[in-house]
Amino acid sequence: MIHFLNYGYANNNRCGWENRYRPKSLEEVVLPAKLKELFISYRDDQAASSLLLWGDPGTGKTTSAWLFNPDATTMIAASRLKDYDLDSPEFLAMCSTLPVTSEHRNRRRVIALDEADTLTEHTQKSLRSLMDQYASTTWFVLTANYKDRFIPALLSRLDEVGFGFYEEEMNDLMVGRCMEILEKEKRIMKKSDVEHLVRVYGPDMRQILIQLQKKSTFNQTSNN
């Protein structure tokens, strides 16, 4: 059985900031400017090759995969995908049909395989053939922590994008995003403390937001 992931949005006050402030468009994802421009061009012209987004946890791989075409994306837990799943009528039907919504009509659907570095070698070989067969209707986007776990024949069909960046530009972007969230939440933290938090936990933006919420809550409680 194929295990689908529900990549929805949680915009209420009962969830953590890492979910409440999950980006809703590629423009909102914290990425280096050149990479963001590349991804936006992929999204807008829908002519890119299948992608492998690989790198450290929490750096925006799964979020980016979803936002290439959010109204016509199927997110699948690759760690639970079996060889026979790829041959199932359900999966082949997804691969062979274009989205039907008016906004995305005649644009390829996205099948995003999350944690694809867990796929077996045999499953990777099967996936390789499907990428060739359904290239006109389906855009495969794979996310992974380790690219060395893929067979060469599959890698040769993928445009690899590494998320191993950690540069001064990213520091500034992550600090800026944290300061925006603190303002929205009416929390107070010194910018120097936010910069320290980013240095310690970056480039894992998910963990940065978890720690930002905890520390700002502690500061607020201490000051009351």
trRosetta pair geometry for C-beta under 8 A, 3 or more apart (Angstrom, degrees):
i j d omega theta_ij theta_ji phi_ij phi_ji
1 85 7.4 5 106 -102 7 109
2 76 6.1 -53 -174 -134 104 117
2 81 6.8 21 -124 -111 74 82
2 85 5.1 125 -74 -158 84 122
2 88 7.0 -139 -31 49 111 149
2 90 6.5 -143 12 102 133 131
2 91 6.2 146 -63 -70 145 103
3 76 6.8 109 76 -161 58 69
3 77 4.4 -31 94 40 112 117
3 80 4.4 24 17 82 135 139
3 81 7.6 -122 32 -64 87 65
4 74 6.6 -71 -129 -169 110 88
4 75 6.5 97 -168 77 71 65
4 76 6.0 -49 -107 -100 54 62
4 77 7.6 -163 -106 -3 6 85
5 75 4.1 -69 63 115 102 112
5 76 6.7 -172 3 -95 92 9
5 77 5.6 118 -52 -51 104 83
5 114 6.1 11 -5 14 156 143
6 75 7.7 -173 -60 62 12 121
7 62 7.3 -159 -117 157 135 106
7 66 4.9 -126 122 -109 156 145
7 73 7.8 -36 49 103 132 123
7 75 5.0 79 -18 0 120 161
9 19 7.8 154 -158 172 48 79
9 22 6.0 -151 -123 67 82 117
9 24 6.6 13 -93 -93 149 97
10 14 7.9 -94 176 72 116 80
10 15 4.1 44 134 4 136 167
10 19 4.4 12 51 144 121 117
10 20 6.0 -69 100 -82 84 54
10 22 7.6 73 36 11 76 121
11 20 6.2 101 -125 -147 38 70
12 15 6.3 92 68 4 74 96
12 20 7.5 -114 58 -110 31 101
13 20 7.7 42 -104 -108 34 142
15 19 4.5 -71 151 78 130 127
15 20 5.3 160 85 -55 100 88
16 19 5.5 85 65 17 75 96
16 20 6.8 -147 102 -6 33 97
16 209 7.3 116 148 125 98 103
16 210 6.2 7 176 -107 139 75
16 213 6.1 -159 -159 32 82 168
17 20 5.3 -58 -127 45 37 110
17 21 5.4 3 180 9 75 113
17 181 6.3 79 -163 -177 130 142
17 185 7.6 -44 -100 -62 122 146
17 209 4.4 -141 104 172 106 105
17 210 7.2 -171 55 -79 94 35
17 212 6.5 -78 75 79 156 105
17 213 4.4 180 0 -61 123 124
18 21 7.2 -58 -124 51 13 86
18 22 7.2 46 151 -66 50 85
18 205 8.0 141 -130 124 91 72
18 206 4.7 62 -149 -154 130 71
18 207 7.9 31 -93 -56 138 21
18 209 4.2 147 -79 85 72 126
18 210 5.4 -9 -36 -55 126 80
18 213 7.9 -98 -23 -8 77 132
19 22 5.6 -17 -154 -28 37 114
21 181 5.7 -33 -84 -106 163 122
21 209 6.5 -156 56 -137 122 145
22 63 6.5 -156 -167 -113 93 120
23 26 7.5 77 145 -100 137 17
23 27 8.0 180 -166 70 120 50
23 28 3.6 169 -139 97 100 107
23 29 4.6 -105 13 -71 174 63
23 30 7.9 -162 -53 -10 130 66
23 60 7.9 28 15 -133 135 105
23 63 5.6 84 47 177 107 132
23 67 6.7 -27 110 -68 110 152
24 28 6.0 48 39 25 62 151
24 67 7.7 135 159 -112 23 117
25 28 5.2 95 58 4 73 100
25 29 7.8 -123 102 -18 45 84
25 67 6.1 134 -152 -159 27 126
26 29 5.5 -40 -154 11 46 117
26 36 6.5 151 156 -156 96 81
26 39 5.2 -162 -157 118 138 117
26 40 5.3 179 102 -81 139 77
26 43 5.9 -153 -10 -23 149 154
26 64 6.7 63 -117 -132 91 74
26 67 4.8 161 -59 126 74 128
26 68 7.5 63 -64 -82 125 45
27 36 7.4 86 -117 -177 39 122
27 40 7.2 58 -69 -92 73 125
29 36 6.7 177 75 -111 97 102
29 39 7.8 -32 57 86 141 158
29 60 5.1 106 -170 -154 113 134
29 63 5.8 158 -110 117 115 123
29 64 5.8 74 -135 -80 169 84
29 67 6.8 -164 -42 41 126 158
30 60 6.5 -157 61 -63 71 139
30 170 7.4 92 156 -150 100 79
30 173 5.1 147 -156 137 94 116
30 174 5.8 81 -177 -84 149 68
30 177 5.4 -62 -82 -36 127 154
30 205 5.5 145 54 -97 136 152
31 35 4.8 -110 163 89 116 113
31 36 4.4 146 82 -63 115 91
31 39 7.1 35 92 10 169 140
31 60 6.0 -130 -70 94 97 164
31 64 7.4 72 -65 -84 142 127
31 173 7.8 -103 44 146 17 165
32 35 4.7 77 65 14 89 107
32 36 6.8 -163 87 -10 41 89
32 165 5.9 -94 -27 169 125 168
32 167 7.0 43 -92 44 123 125
32 169 5.6 68 -120 106 88 135
32 170 6.3 -53 -68 -67 83 90
32 173 7.8 -146 -87 -11 42 154
33 36 5.8 -59 -146 37 29 111
33 37 6.3 30 156 -20 65 106
33 169 7.2 -95 -4 -179 93 140
34 37 5.7 -53 -149 35 31 113
34 38 6.5 34 151 -21 63 104
35 38 5.5 -51 -150 33 35 114
35 39 6.4 32 153 -17 67 105
35 161 7.2 118 -145 -167 110 120
35 165 7.7 -131 -21 -18 150 154
36 39 5.8 -55 -147 38 32 109
36 40 6.3 32 155 -19 65 107
37 40 5.8 -55 -146 37 29 111
37 41 6.5 31 154 -19 63 105
38 41 5.9 -58 -153 35 29 110
38 42 6.6 32 149 -20 64 104
38 161 7.9 174 108 -115 139 132
39 42 5.5 -50 -150 33 36 115
39 43 6.4 37 151 -20 66 104
39 64 6.0 -80 -140 -158 149 114
39 68 7.2 -107 -173 -92 91 86
40 43 5.5 -51 -147 36 34 113
40 44 6.2 26 157 -16 67 110
41 44 5.9 -58 -140 40 30 106
41 45 6.2 -3 172 8 67 110
42 45 7.1 -74 -138 49 19 84
42 46 7.6 77 167 -85 53 27
42 47 7.8 -129 -139 53 55 56
42 48 4.1 6 -138 -38 101 142
42 51 7.7 39 -161 -60 158 138
42 68 6.3 -47 115 -134 108 110
43 46 7.3 5 -180 -66 25 67
43 67 7.3 -37 -98 130 139 75
43 68 5.0 -149 -96 -149 87 58
43 69 6.9 178 -141 -58 82 68
45 48 7.7 110 80 -32 93 77
46 69 7.4 64 -106 -75 106 127
46 107 4.7 -104 -121 -151 170 101
46 108 5.8 163 -179 27 112 91
46 139 7.1 -118 -160 -51 78 147
48 51 6.5 11 137 -53 129 107
48 139 6.9 66 71 -146 89 125
48 159 6.5 -88 179 24 101 152
49 157 7.3 -161 176 169 116 57
49 158 7.0 162 129 -143 112 26
49 159 4.6 125 70 -26 111 109
50 131 5.3 -57 -24 -144 157 122
50 135 7.8 -97 -36 -118 102 85
50 139 6.5 175 -98 -168 64 56
50 140 4.0 6 -134 64 119 93
50 141 6.9 -153 -162 -73 68 41
50 142 7.4 45 162 -6 102 96
50 157 6.0 17 52 138 123 92
50 158 5.4 -66 101 -107 92 68
50 159 7.0 161 83 14 41 81
51 65 7.7 -163 84 -108 124 86
51 139 7.9 25 3 168 94 95
51 140 7.5 -170 33 102 58 60
51 141 4.7 5 58 -124 104 76
51 142 6.8 -166 97 32 58 66
51 158 6.3 84 -160 -163 14 88
51 159 5.2 -38 -107 66 66 92
51 160 7.9 141 -163 -93 61 21
51 161 6.3 -8 -166 6 108 114
52 116 7.5 -114 -128 70 88 139
52 142 4.9 -16 -111 71 68 107
52 143 7.9 154 -162 -93 52 23
52 144 6.5 -19 -169 20 96 116
52 147 6.4 95 145 -118 136 107
52 150 7.2 -62 -123 -36 151 166
52 155 7.2 -31 -13 -124 159 68
52 158 4.1 51 -19 161 107 141
52 159 7.1 179 23 77 72 41
52 160 4.8 -20 67 -108 109 66
52 161 7.0 168 84 26 56 67
53 61 4.2 160 127 -146 118 93
53 64 6.1 166 -122 76 162 125
53 65 6.1 -137 23 -60 143 100
53 141 6.8 18 -5 179 110 94
53 142 7.0 178 26 90 68 51
53 143 4.9 -23 72 -107 100 73
53 144 7.5 147 82 25 52 65
53 161 5.2 -18 -107 70 66 104
53 163 6.3 44 177 -31 85 118
54 61 7.2 62 -85 -117 15 143
54 117 7.5 88 -121 -53 110 123
54 143 7.3 158 -83 -163 49 46
54 144 4.6 -18 -108 73 93 89
54 145 6.8 86 -160 -180 79 5
54 146 7.0 -97 -163 57 120 2
54 147 4.3 72 156 -57 177 99
54 160 6.8 -25 18 -158 115 92
54 161 7.4 146 24 77 67 52
54 162 6.0 -35 74 -112 84 58
54 163 6.6 -167 93 18 32 90
55 59 5.3 -55 107 56 121 151
55 61 6.4 171 48 -61 92 123
55 145 7.1 -62 90 -137 18 47
55 162 5.4 109 -69 -174 111 61
55 163 2.9 -150 41 65 151 82
55 164 4.7 -148 -129 -53 108 61
55 165 7.8 -13 -145 9 155 65
56 59 5.1 92 73 -29 85 127
56 145 7.1 44 -119 -139 22 87
56 163 6.5 -122 35 107 68 98
56 164 6.5 105 -14 -110 94 59
56 203 6.1 116 67 65 137 100
56 204 6.4 -99 136 -71 117 84
57 145 6.5 -14 -55 -100 77 115
57 204 6.0 19 95 -117 76 111
57 206 7.3 -67 145 40 87 130
58 203 7.4 165 99 112 93 63
58 204 3.3 53 81 -153 143 77
58 205 5.6 -177 161 41 91 57
58 206 3.7 -119 -130 24 103 103
58 207 5.5 -23 -128 -5 169 88
58 208 7.9 141 161 3 133 84
59 163 4.2 142 109 156 138 125
59 165 7.8 137 -163 47 133 81
59 203 5.1 38 -107 119 102 111
59 204 6.7 -66 -58 -99 69 45
59 205 6.7 109 -115 3 33 95
60 63 4.9 -65 -153 52 64 116
60 64 5.3 67 148 -29 89 104
60 163 6.6 -172 57 -139 83 137
60 205 6.6 38 -50 25 91 134
61 64 6.1 -61 -151 35 23 108
61 65 6.4 24 154 -20 62 107
61 143 4.2 125 143 -141 118 115
61 144 7.8 -127 174 31 158 33
61 163 5.5 -111 -66 -17 97 158
62 65 5.5 -51 -147 33 33 115
62 66 6.5 33 155 -18 65 105
62 75 7.7 61 -164 -140 98 130
62 112 7.5 107 -145 160 67 137
62 114 5.6 33 -112 -119 111 113
62 143 5.3 -29 -75 -56 66 177
63 66 5.9 -59 -154 36 30 110
63 67 6.2 14 157 -12 66 116
64 67 5.9 -67 -142 42 30 104
64 68 7.1 50 158 -43 63 88
65 68 6.5 -38 -164 -2 30 112
65 73 7.6 136 139 -158 74 140
65 75 7.5 108 114 -108 116 99
65 110 7.3 168 173 163 73 134
65 112 4.2 113 154 -134 122 132
65 114 7.4 178 72 -83 157 81
65 141 4.4 167 -140 125 96 131
65 143 5.5 -93 -35 -48 146 115
66 70 5.7 43 155 -104 80 84
66 73 5.6 155 -144 107 55 162
66 75 6.3 -13 -93 -70 96 126
66 112 6.4 -65 -73 -10 56 169
67 70 5.6 -5 -117 -55 44 106
68 73 7.1 115 61 -83 85 128
68 110 5.5 124 81 -85 116 155
68 139 7.2 -119 127 109 142 140
68 141 6.4 157 13 -55 150 157
69 72 4.8 -45 146 62 113 91
69 73 5.4 143 84 -55 78 94
69 99 7.8 -150 163 -34 127 152
69 104 6.4 95 -164 -125 110 138
69 107 6.9 -169 -126 128 135 122
69 108 7.6 -147 -36 89 171 67
69 109 7.0 -167 111 -148 143 38
69 110 4.6 152 50 -13 114 120
69 139 7.3 105 7 53 139 133
70 73 5.7 -47 -126 12 28 123
71 99 7.3 91 112 -164 88 150
71 101 5.7 -69 144 50 126 163
71 103 6.3 48 67 73 158 128
71 104 5.8 -176 85 -18 112 135
72 99 3.7 -50 -122 -86 137 145
72 101 6.6 -141 -66 28 105 117
72 104 4.6 -150 -22 123 141 165
72 107 7.1 136 55 92 158 99
72 109 4.6 -118 158 -119 103 75
72 110 6.4 109 105 16 77 80
73 109 7.1 166 -90 -176 34 76
73 110 4.2 -17 -110 71 83 110
73 111 7.7 167 -157 -85 61 23
73 112 5.8 20 -174 -8 109 114
74 94 6.0 -33 7 -160 163 141
74 109 6.9 31 -2 160 98 119
74 110 7.2 -179 27 94 61 61
74 111 5.2 -14 65 -114 101 68
74 112 7.0 180 86 26 47 73
75 112 4.8 -20 -109 70 68 111
75 114 6.1 32 -174 -25 95 117
76 81 6.2 59 148 -72 120 123
76 111 6.7 5 0 -175 120 89
76 112 6.9 165 22 83 71 55
76 113 5.4 -25 71 -108 101 62
76 114 6.9 -180 80 16 44 81
77 80 4.8 30 104 25 112 106
77 81 7.0 177 95 -35 58 85
77 114 6.0 -38 -110 64 45 104
77 115 7.0 5 -160 44 64 115
78 81 5.1 -44 -147 10 46 124
78 113 4.1 70 -72 177 118 95
78 114 5.8 -170 1 68 94 43
78 115 5.1 -163 53 81 102 69
78 116 4.3 -154 -112 -96 179 54
78 118 5.8 140 110 57 95 97
78 119 5.5 -59 171 -57 113 95
78 142 7.4 52 -66 -140 156 90
79 114 8.0 -47 -7 99 89 78
79 115 5.0 -11 -40 104 102 131
79 118 4.1 11 -104 89 75 158
81 85 5.2 -119 -159 63 73 149
81 86 7.4 66 172 -49 110 88
81 113 7.0 -42 -13 -140 156 111
81 119 6.6 -21 72 -106 114 92
81 123 6.4 124 112 -165 99 147
82 85 4.9 112 57 -11 70 103
82 123 7.1 -129 -170 -92 24 126
83 86 6.3 -58 -171 25 39 108
83 87 7.4 17 145 -3 67 107
83 120 7.4 -53 -55 61 96 125
83 122 5.6 -28 -87 120 128 112
83 123 5.2 -126 -82 -86 68 78
83 126 5.8 132 -145 -13 79 155
84 87 5.6 -62 -155 44 47 107
84 88 6.7 71 145 -52 70 90
85 88 5.5 -33 -155 -5 39 121
85 91 5.9 99 155 -41 70 147
86 91 5.7 -112 -135 115 31 157
86 123 6.8 152 -21 -149 135 80
86 126 4.8 126 85 135 158 130
86 127 6.5 -117 -114 -74 147 66
86 130 6.3 -122 -170 -41 114 145
87 91 7.4 47 40 59 13 125
87 92 7.2 10 -163 -44 31 117
87 126 7.6 -77 -46 -163 88 137
88 91 4.8 86 62 10 90 100
88 92 6.9 -168 86 -3 44 89
89 92 5.9 -63 -140 45 30 107
89 93 5.9 36 160 -27 67 109
90 93 6.0 -58 -151 32 23 112
90 94 6.9 23 152 -18 59 104
91 94 5.7 -53 -155 32 35 112
91 95 6.5 30 151 -17 66 107
92 95 5.6 -54 -147 37 35 112
92 96 6.1 21 160 -14 68 116
93 96 6.2 -66 -140 41 27 103
93 97 6.2 2 171 -4 65 118
94 97 6.9 -79 -143 40 19 95
94 109 6.9 -113 178 97 80 151
94 111 6.5 99 134 -84 124 121
94 138 7.3 75 130 -99 77 131
95 111 7.0 -27 -89 -29 76 147
95 130 6.1 -85 -131 -173 158 110
95 133 7.6 43 148 95 135 102
95 134 4.1 -63 169 -119 104 171
95 137 6.5 99 159 90 52 115
95 138 4.7 -54 -145 -30 65 153
96 134 6.1 -100 -80 -117 55 116
96 137 5.8 61 -154 78 24 162
96 138 7.8 -31 -50 -29 26 115
97 100 7.9 -15 155 -46 113 93
97 109 7.5 33 91 -7 66 135
97 137 6.5 113 55 -177 9 137
98 105 7.1 71 135 -158 121 48
98 106 6.1 16 178 -97 154 27
98 107 7.2 122 -163 58 106 32
98 108 6.9 -85 -123 -106 82 37
98 109 6.7 173 -148 -24 38 91
98 137 5.5 -112 -68 -141 70 91
99 104 4.2 -2 88 107 144 117
99 105 6.7 -119 92 -88 83 36
99 107 6.5 -18 37 69 118 78
99 108 7.9 83 -6 150 98 15
99 109 5.0 135 -50 -77 91 90
100 105 6.9 22 -157 -99 27 84
101 104 5.1 46 71 35 99 94
101 105 6.8 -137 87 -49 42 74
102 105 5.7 -21 -141 -20 31 118
104 107 4.6 -94 -168 54 73 116
104 109 7.8 85 146 -88 135 63
108 136 7.4 -162 -89 152 112 31
108 137 5.8 145 -125 172 85 24
108 138 5.8 165 -170 -100 108 11
108 139 4.4 109 114 -24 132 97
109 137 6.9 7 24 156 89 74
109 138 5.7 -26 68 -112 85 69
109 139 7.1 -167 92 26 36 80
110 138 7.6 124 -114 -163 19 66
110 139 5.0 -36 -102 75 68 100
110 140 7.8 141 -158 -99 60 17
110 141 5.7 -2 -166 5 108 117
111 138 5.6 5 0 -169 111 116
111 139 7.4 163 23 77 66 47
111 140 5.5 -24 69 -107 95 66
111 141 7.4 167 82 27 44 70
112 140 8.0 147 -91 -163 32 48
112 141 4.7 -23 -107 73 78 100
112 142 7.6 167 -159 -85 55 26
112 143 7.0 25 -178 -11 98 104
113 116 4.3 73 114 -84 111 110
113 119 7.5 12 162 -53 140 127
113 127 7.8 -14 -44 -133 165 146
113 140 7.0 4 -3 -167 108 94
113 141 7.4 175 23 87 67 48
113 142 4.8 -15 63 -112 103 75
113 143 7.2 -170 90 25 56 68
114 143 5.2 -5 -127 52 55 117
115 118 5.2 15 144 2 98 117
115 143 6.7 -9 -39 91 33 89
115 144 6.7 92 -146 -107 30 57
115 145 7.6 3 -124 -7 72 92
116 119 5.5 -10 -174 -14 65 116
116 142 3.8 -44 14 -161 163 106
116 143 6.3 126 3 56 98 42
116 144 5.0 -75 59 -64 81 103
116 150 7.7 26 123 -86 103 111
117 144 3.7 105 -33 -148 104 117
117 145 6.1 -100 30 44 148 68
117 146 4.9 116 -159 60 160 79
117 147 7.3 -102 -93 -86 120 25
117 149 4.1 85 -164 65 95 135
117 150 6.8 -83 -112 -49 73 83
118 149 7.8 15 -62 136 27 149
119 123 4.5 -125 -173 90 98 121
119 124 5.1 122 118 -60 123 84
119 127 7.0 -16 -174 -10 158 145
119 150 8.0 39 59 -107 111 75
120 123 4.6 93 55 8 81 103
120 124 6.9 -141 95 -7 42 87
121 124 5.6 -54 -150 34 32 115
121 125 6.6 35 151 -22 64 101
121 151 5.8 93 -141 -56 84 125
122 125 5.7 -51 -154 30 34 112
122 126 6.7 32 150 -16 64 103
123 126 5.6 -52 -151 37 37 111
123 127 6.2 39 150 -21 67 106
124 127 5.5 -53 -145 37 32 114
124 128 6.5 46 152 -30 63 99
124 150 6.4 167 -138 -148 144 71
124 151 5.0 141 116 14 142 112
124 153 7.8 124 135 73 103 95
124 154 4.8 -77 179 -44 105 148
125 128 5.6 -44 -154 22 33 119
125 129 7.3 30 152 -15 60 99
125 151 6.9 3 -65 48 75 159
125 153 6.9 36 -111 81 71 137
125 154 7.6 -105 -78 -55 36 104
126 129 6.1 -56 -161 32 37 108
126 130 6.7 32 147 -16 68 107
127 130 5.6 -56 -149 37 38 111
127 131 6.4 46 153 -27 68 101
127 140 7.5 130 -179 -149 105 159
127 154 6.5 36 85 -120 107 121
128 131 5.9 -53 -155 27 29 114
128 132 7.1 22 152 -12 61 104
128 151 7.8 -64 -52 76 134 118
128 153 5.4 4 -118 128 159 103
128 154 5.0 -112 -78 -91 102 74
128 157 6.1 152 -139 3 79 149
129 132 5.9 -59 -158 37 36 108
129 133 6.1 29 152 -18 70 113
130 133 5.5 -58 -139 41 34 110
130 134 5.8 -11 176 17 72 112
130 138 7.9 -29 153 76 96 143
130 140 7.8 104 106 -63 101 141
131 134 7.2 -74 -130 53 16 79
131 135 6.4 49 163 -75 57 86
131 140 5.5 -73 -106 14 97 144
131 157 5.2 98 111 154 150 146
132 135 6.2 -23 -152 -33 24 113
132 157 7.3 -92 -58 -124 82 139
134 137 5.2 -66 -173 54 87 97
134 138 4.4 20 133 27 116 115
135 138 7.3 -76 -106 60 16 70
142 158 6.8 -46 33 -124 122 141
144 147 6.1 123 93 -79 131 56
144 149 7.0 -154 -170 53 138 113
144 150 7.4 -130 -30 -44 176 113
146 149 4.9 71 102 -9 106 110
147 150 6.0 -42 -172 14 58 114
147 155 7.3 87 177 -111 100 119
147 160 6.4 52 -133 -140 149 127
147 162 7.8 -72 -24 -94 141 87
150 154 5.1 -111 180 80 106 119
150 155 5.0 124 111 -58 123 95
150 158 7.8 -33 159 21 162 148
151 154 5.0 85 63 9 82 102
151 155 7.1 -155 93 -6 40 90
152 155 5.5 -58 -142 40 35 113
152 156 6.2 41 159 -29 68 103
153 156 6.0 -47 -149 25 28 114
153 157 7.6 19 152 -11 55 105
154 157 6.1 -65 -163 36 39 107
154 158 6.7 24 148 -16 70 117
155 158 5.7 -72 -148 39 38 110
155 160 7.0 7 -158 -60 90 121
162 165 7.5 127 115 -33 89 77
163 203 7.7 -161 157 109 87 140
165 170 5.8 146 128 -45 107 146
165 203 6.6 104 87 -92 65 165
166 170 6.0 -100 -137 65 37 144
166 171 7.9 64 -177 -52 68 84
166 202 6.1 131 -137 133 107 105
166 203 4.8 -132 -93 -43 92 115
167 170 5.2 101 53 8 66 98
167 171 7.3 -116 107 -6 39 88
168 171 5.3 -47 -151 30 39 118
168 172 6.5 37 154 -18 67 103
169 172 6.0 -59 -156 36 30 109
169 173 6.4 27 151 -17 65 109
170 173 5.5 -54 -144 38 36 112
170 174 6.1 32 159 -17 69 107
170 202 6.9 141 126 -172 111 132
170 203 6.0 -18 153 -116 146 112
171 174 6.1 -63 -149 39 25 105
171 175 6.2 22 157 -15 64 110
171 195 7.4 45 177 -144 107 83
171 198 5.8 118 -146 132 73 134
171 199 7.3 25 -127 -77 116 71
171 202 6.7 -27 -99 -99 69 178
172 175 5.8 -56 -144 39 29 110
172 176 6.1 31 156 -21 64 109
173 176 5.7 -56 -148 37 28 113
173 177 6.4 29 154 -19 63 105
174 177 5.7 -50 -146 35 32 111
174 178 6.4 34 154 -19 63 105
174 198 4.8 140 105 -133 124 125
174 202 5.9 163 55 -103 172 120
174 203 7.5 -149 -59 -138 147 64
174 205 6.2 -141 -122 -105 108 93
174 208 6.2 -48 -176 168 121 175
175 178 5.7 -55 -151 36 32 112
175 179 6.4 31 153 -19 66 106
175 191 7.1 62 -178 -164 118 88
175 194 5.5 112 -142 126 83 112
175 195 5.5 11 -107 -89 133 69
175 198 5.4 -76 -68 -27 81 158
176 179 5.8 -55 -148 35 31 110
176 180 6.6 35 153 -21 64 103
177 180 5.7 -52 -152 32 33 114
177 181 6.6 30 153 -17 65 105
177 205 7.5 1 85 -147 152 119
178 181 5.8 -57 -151 37 33 109
178 182 6.3 35 153 -21 67 105
178 194 4.9 167 108 -158 140 124
178 197 7.4 144 -133 81 165 129
178 198 7.0 -130 -12 -63 146 110
178 208 6.7 -94 -78 151 120 115
178 209 7.6 -156 -103 -93 84 65
178 212 5.4 -147 -141 -114 108 149
179 182 5.6 -49 -145 35 33 114
179 183 6.5 37 154 -21 63 103
179 191 6.7 6 -90 -109 123 91
179 194 6.4 95 -64 149 81 176
180 183 5.8 -57 -155 33 30 111
180 184 6.6 27 151 -17 65 106
181 184 5.6 -54 -148 37 35 111
181 185 6.1 19 158 -7 68 112
181 209 7.2 -30 112 -128 178 97
181 212 6.9 69 88 130 134 146
182 185 6.0 -65 -142 48 28 102
182 187 4.7 -97 -152 73 77 94
182 188 7.1 110 173 -91 118 19
182 189 5.8 -109 -124 24 150 100
182 194 7.6 -93 -29 -84 145 136
182 212 7.3 -109 -66 176 95 116
182 216 6.2 -157 -118 -113 98 151
183 186 7.5 25 -178 -75 31 38
185 216 7.2 81 99 125 137 148
187 216 4.0 44 170 173 144 129
187 217 7.6 -52 -121 -63 134 47
187 219 7.3 99 -174 70 98 116
187 220 6.0 -78 -130 -57 87 123
188 216 7.5 148 55 -148 33 95
188 219 6.7 -127 79 125 75 132
188 220 7.4 125 35 -82 81 80
188 223 7.8 6 59 2 122 166
189 193 5.1 -111 175 77 100 125
189 194 5.6 111 113 -52 123 95
189 212 7.6 -118 3 -153 164 81
189 215 6.8 63 -108 115 137 107
189 216 5.3 -81 -46 -98 119 92
189 219 6.1 157 -90 14 80 167
190 193 4.4 94 64 1 89 102
190 194 7.2 -157 96 -4 50 82
191 194 5.4 -53 -151 37 40 113
191 195 6.2 43 150 -22 69 103
192 195 5.6 -49 -147 34 33 114
192 196 6.5 37 151 -21 63 102
193 196 5.6 -49 -150 33 34 113
193 197 6.5 38 150 -21 63 104
193 215 7.3 -164 156 147 122 141
194 197 5.5 -52 -150 34 34 115
194 198 6.5 34 152 -19 65 104
194 212 7.2 37 -124 -116 88 106
195 198 5.7 -53 -149 36 32 112
195 199 6.5 34 152 -20 65 104
196 199 5.7 -54 -149 34 33 112
196 200 6.4 28 154 -18 66 108
197 200 5.9 -59 -149 37 29 109
197 201 6.1 -15 169 17 67 113
197 208 6.2 111 140 -146 102 82
197 211 5.6 -180 -157 111 116 126
197 212 6.3 114 146 -78 159 76
197 215 6.8 -134 -90 20 137 158
198 201 6.8 -74 -130 55 23 81
198 202 4.8 33 176 -41 67 121
198 208 6.0 32 -103 -128 63 131
199 202 6.4 -28 -103 22 15 113
200 211 7.9 -115 85 136 119 173
201 204 5.5 -87 164 62 84 99
201 207 4.7 -144 -173 109 124 110
201 208 4.8 167 96 -78 127 70
201 211 5.8 -179 -36 12 159 147
202 205 7.7 31 -119 -70 70 57
202 208 6.4 34 -74 -70 66 127
204 207 4.0 27 117 24 121 113
204 208 6.4 159 95 -21 66 84
205 208 5.2 -50 -145 33 37 119
205 209 6.5 35 158 -18 67 102
206 209 6.2 -59 -156 34 28 106
206 210 6.7 30 148 -19 63 106
207 210 5.4 -49 -147 34 39 116
207 211 6.3 32 156 -13 68 106
208 211 6.0 -62 -150 42 28 105
208 212 6.0 33 151 -26 66 109
209 212 5.3 -47 -137 34 33 117
209 213 6.4 36 160 -20 64 101
210 213 6.2 -57 -156 33 26 107
210 214 6.6 21 151 -14 61 110
211 214 5.6 -56 -146 39 35 112
211 215 5.9 25 161 -13 71 110
212 215 6.3 -59 -139 41 24 102
212 216 6.0 17 165 -12 63 114
213 216 6.2 -61 -139 42 23 104
213 217 6.1 25 160 -21 62 112
214 217 5.9 -62 -151 36 24 110
214 218 6.4 24 154 -19 63 107
215 218 5.6 -51 -148 35 33 113
215 219 6.4 36 152 -21 65 104
216 219 5.5 -48 -146 34 35 114
216 220 6.3 38 153 -21 64 105
217 220 5.7 -53 -147 35 31 112
217 221 6.3 29 155 -18 65 107
218 221 5.8 -57 -147 38 29 110
218 222 6.2 30 155 -21 65 109
219 222 5.8 -58 -148 36 28 111
219 223 6.3 19 158 -15 64 111
220 223 6.0 -64 -149 38 27 106
220 224 6.6 30 154 -28 64 107
221 224 5.9 -55 -150 25 31 112
